[in-house]
Amino acid sequence: MADAADSTSTLPPGCSFDPADWTILARHWYPVALSREVRDQPVTARLLDERLVLYRAGAQVVVARDLCPHRGLPLSMGAGDGQTLACAYHGLRFGAGGDCVAIPAHPTARIPARMTLTAYPAVERYGLVWTCLRPDADQPAAPIPPMPHWDDPAFQQVTCPGFDVAAFAGRQVEGFLDVAHFAFVHTASFADPDNAEVPDYTTTATEGGFTADYWSTVANYPHGSGLRAEPGFRWLRRFDAHLPFTATLIVHFPADGRLSIMNAASPVSARQTRMFAPIAKNFATDQPAQEIYDFNLRIFEEDRAIVEAQRPENLPLDPRIEVNIAADRSSVAYRRGLRAMGLSHFFTA
């Protein structure tokens, strides 16, 4: 396996990020595929402009640069067998760790030491495959963010299909954290257009970002479900932001119901995001997964229309560029945290 830290000392071809920003962002973990999608055949992904191939080698998922070291063909054009991935050009086979295990043209010859893929660490968690492009032994990457209730047997766990957004990951995450847009963006799915006032709330810094408890009377029941909370019920939404691009939300329902959602925005490029959403809940635990996918897709689509239209397309970290209101405390904390990471005030090139 090639040393991924050394291999990423240069930027990916056509990189859309400021070089200093890319170096900071590449040290974090991001999901790049659903575990259930990585089977025998190769799966492609793109992260921070780096083109990747994923394949299974027995119990291991391999994440590597989508490039055969022999003659530069994308390995995603090849074929897998559940143990190895074969290049479509000369049939070279790569197995666990990205190591070359067979060269059909010379079946008995020694395999060159450099005939190995540029592979990255891979972890399967929450139904997703996570990777880090720039693991640094001297400065270990921040851990994969925790997902509340994912391992709780009282909860139903599902992982929604990936969702593509033609916008910057920071804009998408900020929208997930925003509490003032419900009455204007989500009125077709769950919100009340006559309940737009945002009660006061605060944010509290954590080691990896911040947390915010937001209490309001805005219900979380889907329109048309026939479900209603008792008058005056206050819904608690607990947000936890994990910089740079992951956030979780726990919605407290009546009768001790809990809905836990992870919003993991994977930055394909500075203008393209693939969003992943593991979900756990302790009510209606026999609900078909497709119904959960469909409802959340409605909400994601409502948000996508807004995020893709925002200008500037990047996320302005300079507080003088956009005007804040009191309801923006989460947004202000999020941008402050990104600045503290050393990211540029415009964030993207």
VEXBAMAR-153249 format. One line per field, with one value per residue (C-alpha): residue number from 1; residue in three letters; x, y, z. Coordinates in Angstrom, 3 decimals, padded with zeros to 6 digits. Layout:
BEGIN
i: (NUM | ...)
aa: (ALA | ...)
u: (X | ...)
v: (Y | ...)
w: (Z | ...)
***
This chain:
BEGIN
i: (1 | 2 | 3 | 4 | 5 | 6 | 7 | 8 | 9 | 10 | 11 | 12 | 13 | 14 | 15 | 16 | 17 | 18 | 19 | 20 | 21 | 22 | 23 | 24 | 25 | 26 | 27 | 28 | 29 | 30 | 31 | 32 | 33 | 34 | 35 | 36 | 37 | 38 | 39 | 40 | 41 | 42 | 43 | 44 | 45 | 46 | 47 | 48 | 49 | 50 | 51 | 52 | 53 | 54 | 55 | 56 | 57 | 58 | 59 | 60 | 61 | 62 | 63 | 64 | 65 | 66 | 67 | 68 | 69 | 70 | 71 | 72 | 73 | 74 | 75 | 76 | 77 | 78 | 79 | 80 | 81 | 82 | 83 | 84 | 85 | 86 | 87 | 88 | 89 | 90 | 91 | 92 | 93 | 94 | 95 | 96 | 97 | 98 | 99 | 100 | 101 | 102 | 103 | 104 | 105 | 106 | 107 | 108 | 109 | 110 | 111 | 112 | 113 | 114 | 115 | 116 | 117 | 118 | 119 | 120 | 121 | 122 | 123 | 124 | 125 | 126 | 127 | 128 | 129 | 130 | 131 | 132 | 133 | 134 | 135 | 136 | 137 | 138 | 139 | 140 | 141 | 142 | 143 | 144 | 145 | 146 | 147 | 148 | 149 | 150 | 151 | 152 | 153 | 154 | 155 | 156 | 157 | 158 | 159 | 160 | 161 | 162 | 163 | 164 | 165 | 166 | 167 | 168 | 169 | 170 | 171 | 172 | 173 | 174 | 175 | 176 | 177 | 178 | 179 | 180 | 181 | 182 | 183 | 184 | 185 | 186 | 187 | 188 | 189 | 190 | 191 | 192 | 193 | 194 | 195 | 196 | 197 | 198 | 199 | 200 | 201 | 202 | 203 | 204 | 205 | 206 | 207 | 208 | 209 | 210 | 211 | 212 | 213 | 214 | 215 | 216 | 217 | 218 | 219 | 220 | 221 | 222 | 223 | 224 | 225 | 226 | 227 | 228 | 229 | 230 | 231 | 232 | 233 | 234 | 235 | 236 | 237 | 238 | 239 | 240 | 241 | 242 | 243 | 244 | 245 | 246 | 247 | 248 | 249 | 250 | 251 | 252 | 253 | 254 | 255 | 256 | 257 | 258 | 259 | 260 | 261 | 262 | 263 | 264 | 265 | 266 | 267 | 268 | 269 | 270 | 271 | 272 | 273 | 274 | 275 | 276 | 277 | 278 | 279 | 280 | 281 | 282 | 283 | 284 | 285 | 286 | 287 | 288 | 289 | 290 | 291 | 292 | 293 | 294 | 295 | 296 | 297 | 298 | 299 | 300 | 301 | 302 | 303 | 304 | 305 | 306 | 307 | 308 | 309 | 310 | 311 | 312 | 313 | 314 | 315 | 316 | 317 | 318 | 319 | 320 | 321 | 322 | 323 | 324 | 325 | 326 | 327 | 328 | 329 | 330 | 331 | 332 | 333 | 334 | 335 | 336 | 337 | 338 | 339 | 340 | 341 | 342 | 343 | 344 | 345 | 346 | 347 | 348 | 349)
aa: (MET | ALA | ASP | ALA | ALA | ASP | SER | THR | SER | THR | LEU | PRO | PRO | GLY | CYS | SER | PHE | ASP | PRO | ALA | ASP | TRP | THR | ILE | LEU | ALA | ARG | HIS | TRP | TYR | PRO | VAL | ALA | LEU | SER | ARG | GLU | VAL | ARG | ASP | GLN | PRO | VAL | THR | ALA | ARG | LEU | LEU | ASP | GLU | ARG | LEU | VAL | LEU | TYR | ARG | ALA | GLY | ALA | GLN | VAL | VAL | VAL | ALA | ARG | ASP | LEU | CYS | PRO | HIS | ARG | GLY | LEU | PRO | LEU | SER | MET | GLY | ALA | GLY | ASP | GLY | GLN | THR | LEU | ALA | CYS | ALA | TYR | HIS | GLY | LEU | ARG | PHE | GLY | ALA | GLY | GLY | ASP | CYS | VAL | ALA | ILE | PRO | ALA | HIS | PRO | THR | ALA | ARG | ILE | PRO | ALA | ARG | MET | THR | LEU | THR | ALA | TYR | PRO | ALA | VAL | GLU | ARG | TYR | GLY | LEU | VAL | TRP | THR | CYS | LEU | ARG | PRO | ASP | ALA | ASP | GLN | PRO | ALA | ALA | PRO | ILE | PRO | PRO | MET | PRO | HIS | TRP | ASP | ASP | PRO | ALA | PHE | GLN | GLN | VAL | THR | CYS | PRO | GLY | PHE | ASP | VAL | ALA | ALA | PHE | ALA | GLY | ARG | GLN | VAL | GLU | GLY | PHE | LEU | ASP | VAL | ALA | HIS | PHE | ALA | PHE | VAL | HIS | THR | ALA | SER | PHE | ALA | ASP | PRO | ASP | ASN | ALA | GLU | VAL | PRO | ASP | TYR | THR | THR | THR | ALA | THR | GLU | GLY | GLY | PHE | THR | ALA | ASP | TYR | TRP | SER | THR | VAL | ALA | ASN | TYR | PRO | HIS | GLY | SER | GLY | LEU | ARG | ALA | GLU | PRO | GLY | PHE | ARG | TRP | LEU | ARG | ARG | PHE | ASP | ALA | HIS | LEU | PRO | PHE | THR | ALA | THR | LEU | ILE | VAL | HIS | PHE | PRO | ALA | ASP | GLY | ARG | LEU | SER | ILE | MET | ASN | ALA | ALA | SER | PRO | VAL | SER | ALA | ARG | GLN | THR | ARG | MET | PHE | ALA | PRO | ILE | ALA | LYS | ASN | PHE | ALA | THR | ASP | GLN | PRO | ALA | GLN | GLU | ILE | TYR | ASP | PHE | ASN | LEU | ARG | ILE | PHE | GLU | GLU | ASP | ARG | ALA | ILE | VAL | GLU | ALA | GLN | ARG | PRO | GLU | ASN | LEU | PRO | LEU | ASP | PRO | ARG | ILE | GLU | VAL | ASN | ILE | ALA | ALA | ASP | ARG | SER | SER | VAL | ALA | TYR | ARG | ARG | GLY | LEU | ARG | ALA | MET | GLY | LEU | SER | HIS | PHE | PHE | THR | ALA)
u: (000.000 | 001.431 | 001.886 | -001.240 | 000.255 | 003.133 | 000.886 | -001.298 | 001.543 | 000.368 | -003.169 | -005.509 | -005.564 | -007.971 | -008.383 | -011.159 | -010.050 | -007.503 | -004.356 | -004.056 | -007.753 | -007.477 | -004.592 | -006.632 | -009.815 | -007.992 | -007.021 | -010.637 | -012.805 | -015.682 | -018.132 | -017.751 | -020.219 | -022.886 | -021.483 | -024.292 | -023.248 | -019.678 | -019.934 | -017.919 | -017.662 | -015.780 | -017.568 | -016.414 | -016.379 | -014.834 | -013.625 | -012.014 | -011.489 | -009.623 | -011.085 | -011.438 | -012.281 | -013.747 | -013.814 | -014.106 | -011.179 | -012.786 | -013.890 | -011.990 | -013.139 | -010.315 | -010.420 | -007.767 | -006.933 | -008.745 | -005.562 | -003.648 | 000.083 | 001.025 | -000.342 | -002.715 | -006.125 | -008.942 | -009.357 | -013.075 | -013.173 | -012.038 | -013.813 | -013.825 | -014.421 | -014.944 | -011.280 | -009.414 | -009.916 | -008.526 | -007.416 | -009.257 | -006.056 | -003.599 | -005.480 | -003.241 | -005.025 | -005.032 | -006.160 | -006.280 | -004.489 | -004.236 | -001.304 | -000.796 | -001.241 | -001.069 | 000.377 | -001.086 | 001.664 | 004.305 | 002.560 | 005.748 | 007.831 | 008.375 | 005.866 | 007.596 | 007.380 | 006.010 | 003.177 | 000.669 | -002.254 | -002.313 | -004.697 | -006.367 | -007.682 | -011.227 | -013.719 | -017.284 | -019.588 | -023.306 | -023.798 | -021.196 | -017.607 | -015.447 | -011.963 | -009.301 | -007.066 | -004.260 | -003.750 | -000.803 | 000.933 | 002.263 | -001.167 | -003.856 | -007.085 | -010.143 | -012.204 | -015.238 | -018.156 | -020.420 | -023.934 | -026.375 | -028.382 | -026.847 | -025.970 | -029.050 | -031.160 | -034.340 | -033.887 | -034.508 | -031.437 | -031.422 | -028.962 | -030.575 | -029.274 | -026.643 | -028.009 | -026.181 | -026.208 | -024.707 | -023.337 | -020.504 | -020.568 | -020.364 | -023.544 | -025.373 | -024.306 | -025.188 | -028.675 | -029.061 | -028.173 | -030.516 | -033.702 | -035.305 | -036.099 | -038.654 | -041.753 | -040.600 | -038.807 | -040.440 | -044.130 | -044.926 | -043.330 | -043.724 | -043.536 | -046.210 | -046.090 | -047.834 | -045.186 | -042.101 | -040.838 | -037.506 | -037.283 | -033.987 | -031.282 | -027.539 | -024.607 | -021.939 | -018.467 | -017.302 | -013.964 | -014.977 | -017.471 | -020.497 | -023.879 | -027.211 | -030.506 | -033.406 | -036.880 | -039.930 | -043.552 | -042.797 | -043.877 | -041.849 | -044.766 | -045.138 | -048.111 | -050.875 | -049.816 | -052.750 | -050.401 | -050.491 | -048.733 | -050.743 | -051.260 | -048.290 | -045.872 | -042.329 | -040.110 | -036.441 | -034.003 | -030.433 | -027.848 | -024.223 | -021.850 | -018.654 | -016.339 | -015.910 | -018.940 | -020.878 | -023.746 | -026.249 | -029.769 | -031.816 | -035.504 | -037.368 | -040.905 | -043.850 | -043.861 | -040.051 | -039.745 | -036.354 | -035.323 | -031.580 | -030.277 | -026.715 | -026.032 | -022.640 | -021.728 | -018.915 | -017.166 | -016.883 | -015.413 | -015.748 | -019.052 | -020.423 | -021.479 | -022.665 | -024.741 | -025.245 | -027.878 | -027.936 | -031.151 | -032.122 | -035.516 | -037.243 | -040.844 | -042.608 | -039.555 | -041.193 | -041.644 | -040.407 | -037.046 | -038.333 | -040.932 | -038.153 | -036.059 | -038.995 | -039.919 | -036.365 | -035.836 | -038.737 | -036.994 | -033.580 | -035.113 | -036.694 | -033.320 | -031.441 | -033.465 | -032.343 | -028.710 | -028.045 | -029.370 | -027.295 | -024.659 | -021.779 | -021.475 | -018.769 | -019.346 | -018.185 | -016.173 | -015.609 | -018.453 | -018.700 | -019.870 | -023.370 | -025.647 | -026.607 | -029.775 | -030.304 | -031.652 | -028.267 | -026.392 | -025.686 | -024.498 | -022.249 | -020.775 | -020.256 | -018.427 | -016.362 | -015.302 | -014.249 | -012.173 | -010.519 | -009.460 | -007.366 | -009.595 | -009.555 | -012.166 | -013.725 | -013.029 | -012.957 | -010.857)
v: (000.000 | 003.379 | 006.027 | 008.133 | 011.062 | 011.269 | 010.678 | 013.681 | 016.173 | 017.458 | 018.571 | 016.513 | 017.577 | 020.458 | 021.041 | 023.586 | 024.449 | 026.934 | 024.787 | 025.690 | 024.958 | 021.603 | 020.563 | 021.304 | 019.638 | 016.524 | 015.660 | 014.886 | 011.800 | 011.835 | 009.210 | 008.388 | 005.518 | 003.381 | 000.089 | -001.825 | -000.426 | -001.743 | -005.354 | -007.396 | -004.717 | -001.414 | 001.718 | 005.217 | 008.243 | 011.693 | 013.485 | 016.943 | 016.549 | 013.252 | 010.460 | 007.253 | 003.622 | 001.349 | -002.449 | -005.375 | -007.629 | -010.236 | -008.567 | -005.385 | -002.403 | -000.804 | 002.918 | 003.974 | 006.541 | 005.510 | 004.942 | 001.801 | 002.360 | 000.340 | 002.408 | 004.920 | 003.434 | 004.123 | 000.947 | 001.612 | 000.323 | -003.068 | -006.009 | -007.375 | -010.810 | -009.954 | -010.561 | -008.538 | -005.859 | -006.446 | -003.635 | -003.656 | -002.947 | -005.719 | -007.660 | -006.765 | -007.726 | -005.740 | -007.100 | -006.075 | -002.837 | -002.056 | -004.446 | -006.034 | -009.789 | -010.963 | -009.891 | -012.207 | -011.397 | -012.684 | -015.089 | -016.382 | -013.197 | -011.087 | -008.271 | -004.849 | -003.238 | -000.032 | -001.867 | -000.921 | 001.441 | 004.776 | 003.555 | 005.450 | 004.281 | 002.929 | 002.493 | 001.183 | 002.916 | 003.868 | 002.003 | 004.194 | 003.864 | 006.671 | 007.708 | 010.348 | 011.577 | 012.928 | 010.848 | 012.329 | 010.331 | 013.493 | 015.172 | 012.461 | 013.313 | 014.165 | 011.026 | 010.029 | 011.954 | 009.974 | 009.024 | 009.032 | 005.812 | 003.978 | 000.964 | 001.108 | -002.084 | -000.153 | 001.975 | 001.290 | 002.222 | 003.037 | 004.773 | 006.886 | 006.761 | 009.383 | 012.760 | 015.101 | 018.879 | 021.287 | 023.514 | 023.822 | 021.467 | 024.369 | 025.926 | 022.591 | 021.978 | 025.529 | 024.987 | 021.817 | 023.785 | 026.686 | 026.923 | 029.990 | 028.515 | 025.862 | 028.062 | 029.142 | 026.141 | 023.082 | 023.992 | 021.207 | 018.523 | 019.281 | 022.964 | 025.576 | 028.833 | 030.599 | 029.545 | 031.428 | 033.010 | 031.648 | 031.405 | 032.409 | 029.735 | 029.546 | 027.518 | 025.842 | 025.077 | 021.455 | 019.882 | 019.255 | 022.065 | 023.127 | 022.006 | 023.844 | 022.956 | 024.539 | 024.460 | 025.447 | 024.516 | 023.600 | 019.964 | 017.329 | 015.186 | 014.806 | 016.628 | 014.169 | 011.730 | 012.670 | 012.897 | 015.893 | 016.748 | 018.050 | 021.839 | 023.675 | 020.749 | 022.076 | 020.169 | 019.911 | 019.745 | 019.126 | 019.981 | 018.866 | 020.281 | 018.346 | 020.481 | 020.764 | 019.160 | 016.798 | 017.556 | 015.473 | 016.321 | 014.576 | 015.518 | 014.796 | 013.614 | 013.170 | 009.998 | 009.888 | 009.379 | 010.147 | 010.738 | 010.918 | 012.163 | 012.562 | 015.070 | 014.072 | 016.364 | 014.903 | 017.620 | 016.206 | 019.550 | 023.177 | 023.324 | 019.803 | 017.869 | 014.322 | 014.191 | 011.037 | 010.612 | 007.721 | 007.805 | 006.107 | 006.268 | 004.479 | 004.802 | 003.083 | 000.834 | -001.487 | 001.321 | 000.253 | 001.790 | 003.124 | 005.275 | 006.809 | 007.417 | 009.043 | 011.468 | 012.573 | 012.978 | 015.478 | 017.509 | 017.293 | 018.427 | 021.444 | 022.401 | 021.731 | 024.289 | 026.967 | 025.952 | 025.645 | 029.179 | 030.903 | 033.453 | 033.685 | 029.984 | 029.632 | 030.139 | 033.636 | 033.344 | 037.090 | 038.317 | 041.574 | 039.938 | 038.846 | 040.358 | 038.193 | 038.122 | 036.618 | 033.366 | 032.822 | 031.846 | 028.364 | 029.796 | 032.298 | 029.550 | 027.317 | 029.979 | 030.984 | 027.355 | 027.049 | 030.215 | 028.799 | 025.756 | 028.095 | 028.069 | 031.150 | 033.874 | 033.041 | 029.374 | 028.319 | 029.406)
w: (000.000 | -000.988 | 001.707 | 001.289 | 003.193 | 000.711 | -002.300 | -001.522 | -001.270 | -004.655 | -005.412 | -007.606 | -011.258 | -011.792 | -008.072 | -007.426 | -003.877 | -002.662 | -002.066 | 001.614 | 002.195 | 000.380 | 002.611 | 005.750 | 004.472 | 003.248 | 006.821 | 007.766 | 007.261 | 004.758 | 003.516 | -000.168 | -000.730 | 000.868 | 002.163 | 000.480 | -002.907 | -002.700 | -003.778 | -006.259 | -008.947 | -008.627 | -007.472 | -008.372 | -006.113 | -006.040 | -002.941 | -002.865 | -006.627 | -006.173 | -008.333 | -006.333 | -006.919 | -004.244 | -004.308 | -001.908 | -001.103 | 001.115 | 004.337 | 003.477 | 001.444 | -000.513 | -001.350 | -003.851 | -006.472 | -009.643 | -011.614 | -012.510 | -011.796 | -014.871 | -017.787 | -016.223 | -017.012 | -014.559 | -012.523 | -012.379 | -015.970 | -014.705 | -013.077 | -009.551 | -008.101 | -004.442 | -003.645 | -006.269 | -008.910 | -012.418 | -014.719 | -018.048 | -020.038 | -019.081 | -016.423 | -013.489 | -010.282 | -007.066 | -003.734 | -000.079 | 000.710 | -003.003 | -003.494 | -006.897 | -006.574 | -010.212 | -013.565 | -016.235 | -018.768 | -016.316 | -013.936 | -012.284 | -012.224 | -009.130 | -008.865 | -008.771 | -005.334 | -006.825 | -008.581 | -005.925 | -005.751 | -003.997 | -001.315 | 001.488 | 004.869 | 004.757 | 007.609 | 007.332 | 009.783 | 009.825 | 006.567 | 004.854 | 003.657 | 005.089 | 004.007 | 004.624 | 001.799 | 003.950 | 007.083 | 008.927 | 011.634 | 013.262 | 013.298 | 013.397 | 011.621 | 013.690 | 014.401 | 012.372 | 013.955 | 016.299 | 015.215 | 018.162 | 018.667 | 015.705 | 017.859 | 020.088 | 019.597 | 020.459 | 017.325 | 013.650 | 011.600 | 007.880 | 005.594 | 002.887 | -000.691 | -001.508 | -002.559 | -004.956 | -004.520 | -007.053 | -004.321 | -001.843 | 001.166 | 003.636 | 002.254 | 002.510 | 006.123 | 007.135 | 005.716 | 007.788 | 010.936 | 010.101 | 012.217 | 010.650 | 007.246 | 008.263 | 007.756 | 004.283 | 002.767 | 004.370 | 004.369 | 001.885 | 004.052 | 007.768 | 008.776 | 009.524 | 007.505 | 010.390 | 012.891 | 011.728 | 014.932 | 016.168 | 019.972 | 021.548 | 021.676 | 022.237 | 020.953 | 023.073 | 021.764 | 021.733 | 020.868 | 017.263 | 016.664 | 018.696 | 020.001 | 020.166 | 021.860 | 020.005 | 021.582 | 019.546 | 018.830 | 015.189 | 014.824 | 013.000 | 011.805 | 008.029 | 006.546 | 005.807 | 008.515 | 010.742 | 013.732 | 016.056 | 019.279 | 022.203 | 022.107 | 023.544 | 023.159 | 022.782 | 020.393 | 021.262 | 018.376 | 019.449 | 016.804 | 017.011 | 014.406 | 013.679 | 011.579 | 008.747 | 007.046 | 009.307 | 011.677 | 013.610 | 014.734 | 017.416 | 017.377 | 020.643 | 019.838 | 022.230 | 024.367 | 024.476 | 020.742 | 019.237 | 015.640 | 015.001 | 011.646 | 010.442 | 007.659 | 006.260 | 003.372 | 001.295 | -000.778 | -004.289 | -005.367 | -004.355 | -006.265 | -005.873 | -002.778 | -002.170 | 000.989 | 003.043 | 005.759 | 008.231 | 010.311 | 013.589 | 015.352 | 018.234 | 017.022 | 014.099 | 013.959 | 011.420 | 008.871 | 005.424 | 004.629 | 001.306 | 003.102 | 005.193 | 002.077 | 000.266 | 003.056 | 003.630 | -000.100 | -000.109 | 002.588 | 000.884 | -002.407 | -000.696 | 000.756 | -002.477 | -004.432 | -001.976 | -001.527 | -005.252 | -005.803 | -003.092 | -004.038 | -003.549 | -004.232 | -001.614 | 002.096 | 003.123 | 006.321 | 006.525 | 008.818 | 006.869 | 003.639 | 004.723 | 007.386 | 010.381 | 012.478 | 015.949 | 014.475 | 012.809 | 015.973 | 014.599 | 011.293 | 013.051 | 015.249 | 012.209 | 010.223 | 013.254 | 013.678 | 010.034 | 010.335 | 013.445 | 011.417 | 009.293 | 006.224 | 004.013 | 004.453 | 001.092 | 001.682 | -001.972 | -004.914)
***
